């Protein structure tokens, strides 16, 4: 009887481990000590990642494999620093605080560098500039700029909670004219349904939605804000300096430019129809 109980407890424990595992374990240490800019001696670096934000990170439906700018960038960073990236899926809401609390060594999720966020986390060097734009329905003729929304009190602007897009929105509109969603796909669905009039969104993400819904959506107006994106770390992290060295070398030898062209250029055709729900699958039903 004790043996049976032991076996059952063992099976239960294994099941818990499997169900609770959200990290993509690496295949091994990347790079070599000889070639490393800074030798991190195969140190494991946990990188929080959403797995639901094109083109930065996603899970392909056809293969079940993760991909995106963040994965390739951090694989290259660890190749140059002789370390082991451990990609850990996490929801966007709470991600910055979780890094600040030391739950992760870093986070990569298209995070805008801001003074407010820099109070609780350390940032790497910026790796790309991103413009914020307005996303509207294809047949929209009333809105060509943010001024058109400001001047018509009946218009409602959608965005995602906790983002710099929301921070930009409240610079122009009172909060009762802004509808914040937990995820951008919900905001886009509301836009298509006519529940809101426009969505303020990072241009590269907006291009992904336009590609997916070419007959229904378009980007309009000039850039509302141009921001740099960076990786985040707990305050005082000893990873910031070596990661900055890796980013600098990736800029200098053209790797970063090639990576940005691959994922932010016109040849990137993956849409939200092609990816899984990422960190939100069971909780939000996407």
C-alpha positions as CSV (number, residue, x, y, z in Angstrom):
1,X,0.0,0.0,0.0
2,X,2.8,2.4,0.9
3,X,4.5,1.6,-2.4
4,X,1.3,2.5,-4.3
5,X,0.9,5.7,-2.4
6,X,4.5,6.6,-3.1
7,X,4.0,6.0,-6.8
8,X,0.8,8.1,-6.9
9,X,2.5,10.9,-5.1
10,X,5.5,10.7,-7.5
11,X,3.1,10.9,-10.5
12,X,1.3,13.8,-8.9
13,X,4.5,15.7,-8.3
14,X,5.7,15.2,-11.9
15,X,2.3,16.4,-13.2
16,X,2.6,19.5,-11.1
17,X,6.1,20.2,-12.5
18,X,4.9,19.8,-16.0
19,X,1.8,21.9,-15.6
20,X,3.6,24.6,-13.8
21,X,6.6,24.9,-16.2
22,X,6.4,28.0,-18.3
23,X,10.1,28.3,-19.2
24,X,11.6,27.3,-22.5
25,X,14.7,25.5,-21.4
26,X,17.7,26.2,-23.5
27,X,19.6,23.5,-25.3
28,X,22.8,24.6,-23.7
29,X,25.3,27.3,-23.2
30,X,25.8,29.6,-26.2
31,X,29.1,30.8,-27.5
32,X,32.6,30.1,-26.1
33,X,34.7,31.5,-23.3
34,X,37.5,32.2,-25.9
35,X,35.3,34.4,-28.1
36,X,33.1,36.1,-25.4
37,X,33.1,39.9,-25.0
38,X,32.5,39.1,-21.3
39,X,32.6,35.5,-20.2
40,X,29.5,34.8,-18.1
41,X,30.7,31.2,-17.8
42,X,27.4,29.6,-19.1
43,X,25.4,31.4,-16.5
44,X,21.6,30.9,-16.9
45,X,19.8,34.2,-17.6
46,X,16.0,34.1,-17.1
47,X,14.4,36.3,-19.7
48,X,10.7,37.1,-19.2
49,X,8.8,37.1,-22.5
50,X,5.2,37.4,-23.5
51,X,5.0,35.0,-26.4
52,X,2.0,37.0,-27.8
53,X,3.5,40.2,-29.3
54,X,4.5,40.3,-32.9
55,X,7.1,40.6,-34.2
56,X,9.0,40.5,-30.9
57,X,7.9,37.1,-29.6
58,X,5.3,34.4,-30.4
59,X,4.5,30.7,-30.6
60,X,3.8,29.5,-34.1
61,X,0.6,27.5,-34.4
62,X,1.9,25.1,-37.1
63,X,5.0,24.1,-35.2
64,X,4.4,25.0,-31.6
65,X,7.9,26.6,-31.6
66,X,8.7,30.0,-30.2
67,X,10.2,32.7,-32.4
68,X,10.6,36.4,-32.9
69,X,13.0,39.3,-32.6
70,X,13.6,38.8,-28.8
71,X,14.6,35.2,-29.2
72,X,17.1,35.8,-31.9
73,X,18.5,38.9,-30.1
74,X,19.0,37.1,-26.8
75,X,20.4,34.0,-28.4
76,X,23.0,36.3,-30.1
77,X,23.6,38.2,-26.8
78,X,24.3,35.0,-25.0
79,X,26.5,33.8,-27.9
80,X,28.6,36.9,-27.4
81,X,28.6,36.6,-23.6
82,X,28.9,32.8,-23.2
83,X,25.7,32.4,-21.3
84,X,22.4,30.4,-21.3
85,X,19.1,32.2,-22.0
86,X,16.1,30.7,-20.3
87,X,13.0,32.2,-21.8
88,X,10.1,32.3,-19.3
89,X,6.6,33.1,-20.4
90,X,4.9,35.9,-18.5
91,X,2.0,38.2,-19.0
92,X,2.8,41.8,-19.8
93,X,0.8,43.2,-16.9
94,X,3.1,43.0,-13.9
95,X,6.2,42.1,-15.9
96,X,8.1,45.2,-15.1
97,X,7.4,44.9,-11.4
98,X,8.3,41.2,-11.5
99,X,11.7,42.1,-12.9
100,X,12.1,44.8,-10.3
101,X,11.4,42.3,-7.6
102,X,14.1,39.9,-9.0
103,X,11.7,37.2,-10.2
104,X,13.5,37.4,-13.6
105,X,17.0,38.4,-14.6
106,X,15.7,40.4,-17.5
107,X,12.7,41.0,-19.7
108,X,12.4,41.4,-23.4
109,X,9.0,42.4,-24.7
110,X,9.3,45.6,-26.8
111,X,9.7,47.7,-23.6
112,X,9.8,51.4,-24.1
113,X,12.6,53.3,-22.1
114,X,11.0,55.8,-19.8
115,X,12.2,57.9,-16.8
116,X,9.3,56.5,-14.7
117,X,10.2,52.9,-15.4
118,X,13.9,53.6,-14.8
119,X,13.0,54.4,-11.2
120,X,12.3,50.7,-10.6
121,X,14.4,48.8,-13.2
122,X,17.6,49.3,-15.1
123,X,17.5,49.6,-18.9
124,X,20.0,48.4,-21.5
125,X,21.0,50.6,-24.3
126,X,18.1,51.2,-26.8
127,X,18.1,48.8,-29.7
128,X,15.5,50.4,-32.0
129,X,13.2,53.5,-32.3
130,X,9.5,52.8,-32.5
131,X,6.8,55.3,-33.6
132,X,3.3,55.4,-32.1
133,X,0.5,55.7,-34.7
134,X,-3.3,55.6,-35.0
135,X,-5.0,52.4,-36.2
136,X,-8.5,52.9,-37.7
137,X,-11.0,51.1,-39.8
138,X,-10.4,50.9,-43.5
139,X,-13.4,52.9,-44.4
140,X,-12.8,55.6,-41.8
141,X,-12.8,59.1,-43.3
142,X,-13.4,61.2,-40.2
143,X,-10.0,60.6,-38.6
144,X,-6.7,61.6,-40.2
145,X,-4.8,62.7,-37.1
146,X,-5.1,62.8,-33.3
147,X,-6.5,66.3,-33.6
148,X,-9.6,64.9,-35.3
149,X,-10.2,62.7,-32.3
150,X,-9.5,65.5,-29.8
151,X,-11.9,67.8,-31.5
152,X,-14.8,65.3,-31.6
153,X,-16.0,64.5,-28.1
154,X,-17.9,61.5,-29.3
155,X,-14.8,59.6,-30.4
156,X,-13.3,57.0,-28.1
157,X,-9.7,55.9,-28.4
158,X,-8.6,52.4,-27.5
159,X,-5.2,51.1,-26.3
160,X,-3.6,48.6,-23.9
161,X,-3.4,49.2,-20.2
162,X,0.0,49.8,-18.6
163,X,1.7,50.8,-21.9
164,X,3.4,53.9,-23.1
165,X,0.6,54.0,-25.7
166,X,-1.9,54.6,-22.9
167,X,0.4,57.3,-21.4
168,X,0.4,59.0,-24.8
169,X,-3.3,58.8,-25.1
170,X,-3.9,60.6,-21.8
171,X,-1.8,63.5,-23.0
172,X,-4.4,64.2,-25.6
173,X,-7.7,63.0,-24.1
174,X,-9.5,62.7,-20.7
175,X,-9.6,59.2,-19.3
176,X,-13.3,58.8,-19.9
177,X,-12.6,58.9,-23.6
178,X,-10.0,56.2,-23.5
179,X,-10.9,52.5,-23.3
180,X,-7.9,50.5,-22.1
181,X,-7.8,46.7,-22.8
182,X,-5.7,44.0,-21.2
183,X,-4.3,43.1,-24.6
184,X,-4.1,44.8,-28.0
185,X,-6.0,42.0,-29.8
186,X,-9.1,42.9,-27.7
187,X,-8.7,46.6,-28.6
188,X,-8.4,45.7,-32.3
189,X,-11.5,43.5,-32.2
190,X,-13.4,46.4,-30.5
191,X,-12.2,48.7,-33.3
192,X,-13.3,46.4,-36.1
193,X,-16.7,45.9,-34.3
194,X,-17.2,49.7,-34.1
195,X,-17.2,49.8,-30.3
196,X,-14.3,52.4,-30.4
197,X,-13.1,54.8,-33.1
198,X,-9.3,54.3,-33.2
199,X,-6.5,52.5,-31.4
200,X,-3.1,54.1,-30.5
201,X,-0.5,51.5,-31.0
202,X,3.3,51.0,-31.8
203,X,3.7,51.2,-35.5
204,X,5.3,47.7,-36.0
205,X,2.5,46.1,-34.0
206,X,0.0,48.1,-36.0
207,X,1.5,46.9,-39.3
208,X,1.0,43.3,-38.1
209,X,-2.7,43.9,-37.5
210,X,-3.1,45.7,-40.9
211,X,-1.4,42.8,-42.6
212,X,-3.8,40.4,-40.9
213,X,-6.9,42.5,-41.6
214,X,-5.9,44.4,-44.8
215,X,-9.5,44.8,-45.8
216,X,-10.6,46.2,-42.5
217,X,-7.8,48.3,-41.0
218,X,-5.2,51.1,-41.8
219,X,-2.7,53.3,-40.1
220,X,-3.2,57.0,-40.3
221,X,-1.6,60.3,-39.4
222,X,1.9,61.2,-38.4
223,X,3.9,59.7,-35.5
224,X,2.5,60.7,-32.1
225,X,5.7,59.7,-30.3
226,X,9.1,58.2,-31.2
227,X,10.5,56.0,-28.4
228,X,13.5,53.8,-27.9
229,X,13.1,50.2,-26.8
230,X,15.4,48.4,-24.4
231,X,15.7,45.3,-22.2
232,X,15.1,45.7,-18.4
233,X,16.9,44.3,-15.4
234,X,16.5,44.5,-11.6
235,X,18.2,47.6,-10.2
236,X,21.9,47.2,-9.9
237,X,22.1,44.1,-12.0
238,X,25.6,43.0,-13.1
239,X,24.1,42.0,-16.5
240,X,23.5,45.5,-17.7
241,X,27.1,46.3,-18.6
242,X,27.9,43.1,-20.5
243,X,24.5,43.2,-22.3
244,X,25.3,46.7,-23.4
245,X,28.6,45.6,-24.7
246,X,26.9,42.9,-26.7
247,X,24.3,45.3,-28.1
248,X,27.0,47.7,-29.1
249,X,29.0,45.0,-30.9
250,X,25.7,43.8,-32.6
251,X,25.2,47.4,-33.9
252,X,28.8,47.8,-35.0
253,X,29.0,44.6,-37.1
254,X,25.6,44.9,-38.7
255,X,23.8,42.1,-36.9
256,X,21.3,44.3,-35.3
257,X,20.5,46.1,-38.5
258,X,19.9,42.8,-40.3
259,X,17.7,41.5,-37.4
260,X,15.6,44.7,-37.4
261,X,15.2,44.5,-41.2
262,X,14.1,40.8,-40.9
263,X,11.4,41.5,-38.3
264,X,10.4,45.1,-38.8
265,X,10.6,45.1,-42.6
266,X,8.0,44.3,-45.3
267,X,9.3,40.7,-45.6
268,X,7.9,39.7,-42.2
269,X,4.5,38.4,-43.0
270,X,3.5,36.4,-39.9
271,X,0.1,37.6,-38.5
272,X,-1.8,37.0,-35.3
273,X,-3.8,34.3,-37.1
274,X,-0.5,32.3,-37.3
275,X,0.4,32.4,-33.6
276,X,-0.8,30.9,-30.4
277,X,-2.2,32.7,-27.4
278,X,1.1,32.8,-25.5
279,X,0.9,33.7,-21.8
280,X,-2.8,34.5,-22.0
281,X,-4.2,31.2,-23.3
282,X,-6.0,29.8,-20.3
283,X,-6.7,33.0,-18.4
284,X,-8.1,35.2,-21.1
285,X,-9.4,32.7,-23.6
286,X,-7.6,34.1,-26.6
